Amino acid sequence: MDKTLSIVAVISAGGVPSEDDPLFAYTQGQPKALLPIAGRPMIAHVADALAHTPGVEHIVVIALSEEEYTFSMPVEHVPDAGSLIANAEAGLRYAMEHYPDLDAVLLSSSDVPLITPEIITQFVQECLRTDHDLYYPIVERSVMEARFPESRRSYAHLKDGDFAGGDVFLVRPTLGASHTRLMDELAAARKNVLRQARMVGMWTFIKLLTRQLTIEEGTQRVSKVLGIRARIIPVPWAEIGMDVDKPFQFEIVRREIEARGG
């Protein structure tokens, strides 16, 4: 990778499991990002991978204060904005305002501790082969289940196959901060089927339901709806989609990291 790149990595660390969440037995009222794995919080493993990725010059953590955890590398903190989408927006806005000459922003959740510098380096390289505003990785079911057969991920059923979403995005500064309203609409539509259909168009929605929608069609429709140049990328790295939502998934990543030696 070109080492002259200037990349800001933003890690979203919001979210405290409630008492009815299966992870509450592990977190006990603490942020999920602080789940201990091999003697360190889960987010520390994510930060390490990003910090050792060529081109990453700054790391910004959203919704986790310095009092809650002190990282081993320089980290900038941004307060919790209240939701997943709002935190992503806050991180993007902070990165672009404080580092106006950056080439890209890597947006990551704090619960993908199996990512490595090698994986993120290759992902960035693949993204920057083309000139888009937003890059979103997806993992095909056979790739995910070959690597993590007990992961029980959720999949979108497309004509090209079944795909799980990744948890690391790459955003170019060209995206800007002008899409707040559209991101709010996307957040509101996450669990509302009728809103989803209205946003992407009924015909596109029907094709998705009947498994006739292709990756290319979905990419074009998302780009049109959001008014951006988006690129959806099938990737060969299951780790980028192996997030921790359930206790058994936490045990999978904990065993993996402990086997690596922490």
FIDREN-68352 format. One line per field, with one value per residue (C-alpha): x, y, z; residue number from 1; residue in one letter. Coordinates in Angstrom, 3 decimals, padded with zeros to 6 digits. Layout:
c1	[X / ...] $
c2	[Y / ...] $
c3	[Z / ...] $
keba	[NUM / ...] $
pakol	[A / ...] $
***
This chain:
c1	[000.000 / 001.148 / 002.516 / 001.822 / -001.872 / -003.458 / -006.222 / -008.209 / -009.640 / -012.885 / -014.032 / -017.626 / -017.722 / -021.272 / -023.666 / -024.228 / -026.159 / -029.375 / -030.434 / -032.509 / -029.542 / -027.798 / -024.438 / -025.447 / -024.127 / -020.705 / -020.820 / -022.705 / -023.657 / -020.362 / -019.950 / -019.744 / -016.504 / -014.829 / -015.525 / -012.220 / -010.400 / -006.926 / -006.439 / -007.513 / -010.845 / -012.287 / -011.874 / -008.123 / -007.690 / -009.564 / -007.478 / -004.247 / -005.176 / -006.066 / -003.044 / -000.697 / -002.358 / -000.108 / -001.539 / -003.565 / -002.299 / -005.001 / -007.465 / -010.720 / -012.905 / -016.577 / -018.586 / -015.816 / -014.006 / -010.361 / -011.466 / -013.115 / -010.051 / -006.564 / -005.203 / -001.582 / -001.461 / -002.559 / -006.341 / -008.756 / -012.153 / -015.554 / -018.615 / -021.495 / -023.944 / -026.750 / -027.072 / -025.060 / -025.697 / -025.262 / -021.923 / -020.753 / -021.746 / -019.978 / -016.814 / -016.855 / -017.504 / -014.695 / -012.201 / -013.009 / -013.012 / -009.748 / -007.894 / -009.096 / -006.290 / -007.092 / -007.499 / -010.048 / -011.817 / -012.014 / -015.184 / -015.155 / -017.315 / -015.587 / -016.800 / -014.712 / -011.571 / -010.362 / -009.451 / -005.722 / -003.520 / -003.054 / -006.815 / -007.450 / -004.475 / -005.812 / -009.317 / -008.079 / -006.014 / -009.066 / -011.221 / -008.761 / -008.561 / -011.713 / -012.998 / -016.122 / -017.459 / -018.370 / -017.062 / -018.942 / -017.600 / -019.804 / -018.830 / -020.309 / -021.856 / -019.407 / -016.459 / -017.912 / -018.929 / -015.645 / -013.793 / -016.347 / -018.757 / -020.575 / -020.934 / -024.634 / -024.478 / -027.476 / -027.385 / -028.952 / -030.175 / -029.155 / -029.099 / -025.290 / -025.491 / -026.030 / -023.938 / -023.219 / -022.402 / -018.958 / -018.247 / -015.462 / -016.314 / -014.100 / -015.348 / -013.779 / -013.888 / -016.051 / -018.936 / -018.825 / -021.252 / -024.150 / -025.891 / -027.016 / -030.705 / -030.364 / -028.401 / -031.129 / -033.680 / -031.622 / -031.393 / -035.148 / -035.757 / -033.606 / -036.564 / -039.408 / -040.146 / -042.478 / -039.931 / -037.253 / -039.488 / -040.293 / -036.634 / -035.224 / -038.315 / -040.954 / -039.594 / -036.102 / -037.600 / -039.605 / -036.472 / -034.670 / -037.481 / -037.519 / -033.713 / -033.452 / -031.521 / -027.863 / -024.983 / -024.599 / -028.294 / -028.210 / -025.121 / -026.681 / -029.899 / -028.147 / -025.984 / -029.044 / -031.080 / -028.233 / -026.942 / -023.422 / -021.036 / -021.175 / -019.326 / -020.269 / -017.277 / -017.458 / -014.338 / -012.524 / -011.921 / -014.584 / -012.982 / -014.289 / -017.856 / -017.315 / -018.833 / -019.923 / -023.671 / -024.262 / -022.361 / -021.473 / -019.968 / -017.961 / -016.643 / -015.645 / -013.546 / -012.119 / -010.893 / -009.414 / -007.520 / -006.278 / -005.031 / -003.112 / -001.440 / -003.512] $
c2	[000.000 / 003.529 / 004.723 / 008.338 / 007.689 / 009.549 / 007.482 / 008.166 / 005.082 / 005.641 / 002.966 / 003.083 / 001.829 / 002.718 / 000.199 / -001.158 / -004.458 / -004.264 / -006.884 / -008.734 / -008.942 / -012.354 / -010.581 / -008.888 / -011.860 / -011.036 / -007.230 / -006.615 / -003.055 / -002.185 / -001.237 / -004.221 / -002.775 / -003.542 / -007.287 / -008.847 / -011.119 / -012.459 / -009.867 / -006.820 / -005.264 / -006.348 / -002.843 / -002.928 / -005.770 / -003.748 / -000.644 / -002.646 / -003.984 / -000.526 / 001.184 / -001.239 / -000.796 / 001.226 / 004.676 / 004.885 / 008.036 / 008.721 / 006.650 / 008.139 / 006.308 / 007.172 / 006.773 / 005.484 / 007.914 / 007.938 / 007.239 / 003.998 / 002.642 / 003.943 / 002.667 / 001.748 / 004.131 / 007.772 / 007.884 / 010.776 / 010.557 / 011.753 / 011.586 / 009.191 / 010.688 / 008.357 / 005.744 / 003.617 / 005.900 / 009.091 / 007.838 / 007.019 / 010.523 / 012.075 / 010.134 / 011.083 / 014.717 / 014.814 / 013.169 / 015.460 / 018.639 / 017.887 / 016.285 / 018.024 / 016.529 / 012.894 / 010.360 / 008.100 / 007.172 / 003.592 / 003.111 / 000.033 / -001.367 / -002.324 / -005.931 / -007.398 / -008.247 / -010.857 / -008.334 / -008.020 / -005.348 / -007.671 / -007.989 / -004.256 / -003.454 / -005.721 / -004.328 / -000.745 / -001.717 / -003.285 / -000.258 / 002.261 / 000.491 / 002.450 / 005.957 / 005.703 / 007.522 / 004.531 / 000.945 / -001.801 / -005.372 / -008.459 / -012.066 / -014.989 / -017.728 / -020.459 / -018.215 / -017.401 / -020.966 / -022.466 / -020.160 / -020.052 / -022.996 / -022.271 / -018.503 / -018.548 / -015.219 / -013.529 / -013.459 / -011.405 / -013.712 / -012.361 / -013.884 / -014.040 / -015.993 / -015.492 / -012.734 / -011.433 / -007.761 / -006.643 / -004.320 / -002.205 / 000.448 / 002.766 / 006.276 / 008.908 / 012.612 / 013.158 / 011.675 / 014.763 / 015.448 / 016.264 / 012.909 / 013.138 / 013.163 / 010.108 / 008.240 / 009.082 / 007.639 / 004.484 / 004.116 / 004.556 / 001.988 / -000.743 / -002.563 / -001.172 / -003.275 / -000.735 / 002.051 / -000.144 / -000.823 / 002.860 / 003.861 / 001.361 / 001.091 / -001.604 / -003.512 / -003.661 / -004.764 / -007.529 / -008.752 / -008.842 / -010.833 / -013.314 / -013.626 / -012.169 / -009.034 / -009.053 / -007.311 / -004.997 / -004.048 / -003.482 / -001.310 / 000.814 / 001.253 / 002.179 / 004.680 / 006.261 / 006.407 / 007.923 / 010.120 / 008.746 / 006.442 / 003.271 / 000.023 / -003.275 / -005.618 / -009.405 / -010.154 / -013.400 / -012.468 / -013.856 / -012.002 / -008.691 / -009.932 / -011.953 / -009.546 / -010.349 / -010.183 / -013.341 / -015.182 / -018.115 / -015.671 / -014.091 / -017.531 / -018.155 / -014.992 / -015.476 / -018.979 / -017.685 / -014.810 / -016.956 / -019.513 / -016.706 / -015.922 / -012.825] $
c3	[000.000 / -000.716 / 002.628 / 001.680 / 002.271 / 005.160 / 006.757 / 009.913 / 011.639 / 013.534 / 015.988 / 017.192 / 020.788 / 021.802 / 023.261 / 026.763 / 026.739 / 028.741 / 031.280 / 028.664 / 026.272 / 026.223 / 026.564 / 029.828 / 031.802 / 030.352 / 030.449 / 033.728 / 032.790 / 031.127 / 027.420 / 025.084 / 023.710 / 027.060 / 027.008 / 028.116 / 025.670 / 026.465 / 029.175 / 027.162 / 026.140 / 022.802 / 021.375 / 022.089 / 019.592 / 016.957 / 017.687 / 017.411 / 013.975 / 012.687 / 014.271 / 012.484 / 009.094 / 006.745 / 006.091 / 009.307 / 011.012 / 013.588 / 015.613 / 016.849 / 019.374 / 019.628 / 022.851 / 025.126 / 027.407 / 028.402 / 031.983 / 030.893 / 029.089 / 028.254 / 024.965 / 024.301 / 021.332 / 020.908 / 020.571 / 020.178 / 021.866 / 020.677 / 022.971 / 022.390 / 019.886 / 020.924 / 018.184 / 015.774 / 012.801 / 014.837 / 016.159 / 012.624 / 011.530 / 014.514 / 013.738 / 010.064 / 010.880 / 013.441 / 011.085 / 008.169 / 010.272 / 012.073 / 009.169 / 005.996 / 003.892 / 004.675 / 001.868 / 003.536 / 006.747 / 007.982 / 010.004 / 012.240 / 014.971 / 018.218 / 018.106 / 015.255 / 017.247 / 014.735 / 012.046 / 011.374 / 009.782 / 006.800 / 006.253 / 006.554 / 004.316 / 001.582 / 001.996 / 001.623 / -001.420 / -003.055 / -002.266 / -003.661 / -007.004 / -007.890 / -007.302 / -005.139 / -002.080 / 000.074 / 000.126 / 001.953 / 002.331 / 002.267 / 003.019 / 001.099 / 003.247 / 002.162 / 003.071 / 006.490 / 007.322 / 006.143 / 008.542 / 011.366 / 010.919 / 014.196 / 013.736 / 012.732 / 010.937 / 009.304 / 005.509 / 002.753 / 000.019 / -003.378 / -006.823 / -006.540 / -003.270 / 000.457 / 002.039 / 005.539 / 005.985 / 007.078 / 009.993 / 008.501 / 005.885 / 003.908 / 003.206 / 000.969 / 001.933 / -001.171 / 000.792 / 002.975 / 005.787 / 003.478 / 003.748 / 007.359 / 006.455 / 004.235 / 006.902 / 009.397 / 006.986 / 006.603 / 010.366 / 010.717 / 007.980 / 009.516 / 011.092 / 009.013 / 005.935 / 004.330 / 004.751 / 003.196 / 000.211 / -000.192 / -000.073 / -002.567 / -004.750 / -004.677 / -007.687 / -006.174 / -002.875 / -004.555 / -006.336 / -002.997 / -001.368 / -004.251 / -004.296 / -007.794 / -006.853 / -007.899 / -006.139 / -009.119 / -009.095 / -005.347 / -005.660 / -008.382 / -006.436 / -003.182 / -005.068 / -006.655 / -003.446 / -001.424 / -004.203 / -003.806 / -005.638 / -003.562 / -004.120 / -002.489 / -002.347 / -001.771 / 000.305 / 001.194 / 004.850 / 007.178 / 010.094 / 008.774 / 009.316 / 012.492 / 014.988 / 018.518 / 019.094 / 021.136 / 023.880 / 021.594 / 019.083 / 021.873 / 022.800 / 019.158 / 018.950 / 022.438 / 021.585 / 018.348 / 019.967 / 022.832 / 020.288 / 018.575 / 021.856 / 022.578] $
keba	[1 / 2 / 3 / 4 / 5 / 6 / 7 / 8 / 9 / 10 / 11 / 12 / 13 / 14 / 15 / 16 / 17 / 18 / 19 / 20 / 21 / 22 / 23 / 24 / 25 / 26 / 27 / 28 / 29 / 30 / 31 / 32 / 33 / 34 / 35 / 36 / 37 / 38 / 39 / 40 / 41 / 42 / 43 / 44 / 45 / 46 / 47 / 48 / 49 / 50 / 51 / 52 / 53 / 54 / 55 / 56 / 57 / 58 / 59 / 60 / 61 / 62 / 63 / 64 / 65 / 66 / 67 / 68 / 69 / 70 / 71 / 72 / 73 / 74 / 75 / 76 / 77 / 78 / 79 / 80 / 81 / 82 / 83 / 84 / 85 / 86 / 87 / 88 / 89 / 90 / 91 / 92 / 93 / 94 / 95 / 96 / 97 / 98 / 99 / 100 / 101 / 102 / 103 / 104 / 105 / 106 / 107 / 108 / 109 / 110 / 111 / 112 / 113 / 114 / 115 / 116 / 117 / 118 / 119 / 120 / 121 / 122 / 123 / 124 / 125 / 126 / 127 / 128 / 129 / 130 / 131 / 132 / 133 / 134 / 135 / 136 / 137 / 138 / 139 / 140 / 141 / 142 / 143 / 144 / 145 / 146 / 147 / 148 / 149 / 150 / 151 / 152 / 153 / 154 / 155 / 156 / 157 / 158 / 159 / 160 / 161 / 162 / 163 / 164 / 165 / 166 / 167 / 168 / 169 / 170 / 171 / 172 / 173 / 174 / 175 / 176 / 177 / 178 / 179 / 180 / 181 / 182 / 183 / 184 / 185 / 186 / 187 / 188 / 189 / 190 / 191 / 192 / 193 / 194 / 195 / 196 / 197 / 198 / 199 / 200 / 201 / 202 / 203 / 204 / 205 / 206 / 207 / 208 / 209 / 210 / 211 / 212 / 213 / 214 / 215 / 216 / 217 / 218 / 219 / 220 / 221 / 222 / 223 / 224 / 225 / 226 / 227 / 228 / 229 / 230 / 231 / 232 / 233 / 234 / 235 / 236 / 237 / 238 / 239 / 240 / 241 / 242 / 243 / 244 / 245 / 246 / 247 / 248 / 249 / 250 / 251 / 252 / 253 / 254 / 255 / 256 / 257 / 258 / 259 / 260 / 261 / 262] $
pakol	[M / D / K / T / L / S / I / V / A / V / I / S / A / G / G / V / P / S / E / D / D / P / L / F / A / Y / T / Q / G / Q / P / K / A / L / L / P / I / A / G / R / P / M / I / A / H / V / A / D / A / L / A / H / T / P / G / V / E / H / I / V / V / I / A / L / S / E / E / E / Y / T / F / S / M / P / V / E / H / V / P / D / A / G / S / L / I / A / N / A / E / A / G / L / R / Y / A / M / E / H / Y / P / D / L / D / A / V / L / L / S / S / S / D / V / P / L / I / T / P / E / I / I / T / Q / F / V / Q / E / C / L / R / T / D / H / D / L / Y / Y / P / I / V / E / R / S / V / M / E / A / R / F / P / E / S / R / R / S / Y / A / H / L / K / D / G / D / F / A / G / G / D / V / F / L / V / R / P / T / L / G / A / S / H / T / R / L / M / D / E / L / A / A / A / R / K / N / V / L / R / Q / A / R / M / V / G / M / W / T / F / I / K / L / L / T / R / Q / L / T / I / E / E / G / T / Q / R / V / S / K / V / L / G / I / R / A / R / I / I / P / V / P / W / A / E / I / G / M / D / V / D / K / P / F / Q / F / E / I / V / R / R / E / I / E / A / R / G / G] $
***
